Amino acid sequence: MLTGVATRYDLLCEACADLDAPELLDACAGCFDRAEADADLGWRGTPGILRHDRDLGGAWTTTACPVTPLNDHCLAPLPDGWLALTAEGLVEIGGEPRPIGPVDVPPEPPGEWAGHVRGPALYTSGDGRFAAVVTDYGRYGAVVDLASGAVTLALDRQDYHADTTRFPVAFLDAGAGPLVVAATGWNRLDVFDAATGRLLTDRVTSHEENPEHYFDYFFGALRPSPSGRVLLVDGWAWHPVGVPLALDCEAWLAGERHAPEHGRMLADRGYCWNRPMAWIDENTVALQGIGEDEPMLDGVELRDAGADRRIGMFAGPAGQMWGHRGLLYVTAEAGFEVWDPAAGARIGFAAGFRPTAHRDGTFAELGNDRLRIWSSAR
């Protein structure tokens, strides 16, 4: 039962929750935690949303740019600009837009699952050499060399329940050049050399041949930690339940072949996945949606990526989000929000600005023949 003060709440049985003035008892932390862990919890009441808005500061620029991304997931950062996926193909945006050309990804029929519409998405490597064009809630994708426009790797995660998750793909920076992590099946991730498409993680994962390392899990969106050592995974397992994971990429690339099959579970969220998530810092992740089951509260749960425990939560954020130097940035329906996770409060807002891409504290909105950018002072 939410008290209306931030996300503070009392723990009540259903019968007491129906009373106008239930009698509350004090309990020690251990008893409270056990009761909470054993309960099938839902929310009642309304949380308090803390807003301590101040001037955003930073720098704004707006330039003419007659380039139209296919959707809100089709703009991605480059070291000195942006890359857009348009109806004509990839376009590099720095000064004058530079067409790179179409990308050969097998077409897929229109589809929708639980309100999530199948469509294209775009990712770029940190050095700006490569891009991945994939079909979210679909099967196929491709890695492209942006200098030549050539496809270096065709992606196929097969079609078993592919319509339930975003396409799992992410770039990792390595000393010898960028690597790309991508799903090659519903329950399997692999690492490839982005330049050559060479598989670097050959192993056996089938239940028949290697039951010890079989993983009954549907991989979804991937988000590397700031250092790239850990991979945050959004996915689900039967019954179904959303299960965000932390995968040790450093150990995987160092030779621990089955690291992806033994990720650390960060939460158990009934029927809840395909929600925005972000890294606050190297050890803390933000998962959008507060609770253990649908319907969830609009807001963020902070999780310790190394210890599988909730370390905070605050109400309010709803929309695409990014972490940068300890703050959380959210593209909400009304505009752009800056949140301080330590205080659990919104500390800045820009009405009408709805960026869809981020690079090191710089946020970009591309549409209506203009490119609008805000750069943080942090």
Salt bridges, closest charged atoms under 4 A:
GLU14 OE2 - ARG44 NH2 3.99
ASP18 OD1 - ARG44 NH1 2.72
ASP53 OD2 - ARG346 NH2 2.56
GLU92 OE1 - ARG98 NH2 2.75
ASP127 OD2 - ARG129 NH1 3.92
ASP136 OD2 - ARG166 NH1 2.81
ASP156 OD1 - ARG139 NE 2.68
ASP159 OD2 - ARG139 NH1 3.89
ASP190 OD2 - ARG188 NE 2.75
ASP190 OD1 - ARG203 NH1 2.87
GLU212 OE2 - HIS213 NE2 3.98
GLU261 OE2 - ARG203 NH2 2.91
GLU261 OE1 - HIS258 ND1 2.93
GLU294 OE2 - ARG275 NH2 3.06
GLU301 OE1 - ARG303 NH2 2.93
GLU301 OE2 - ARG310 NH1 3.67
ASP304 OD2 - ARG309 NH2 3.57
GLU337 OE2 - ARG346 NH1 3.18
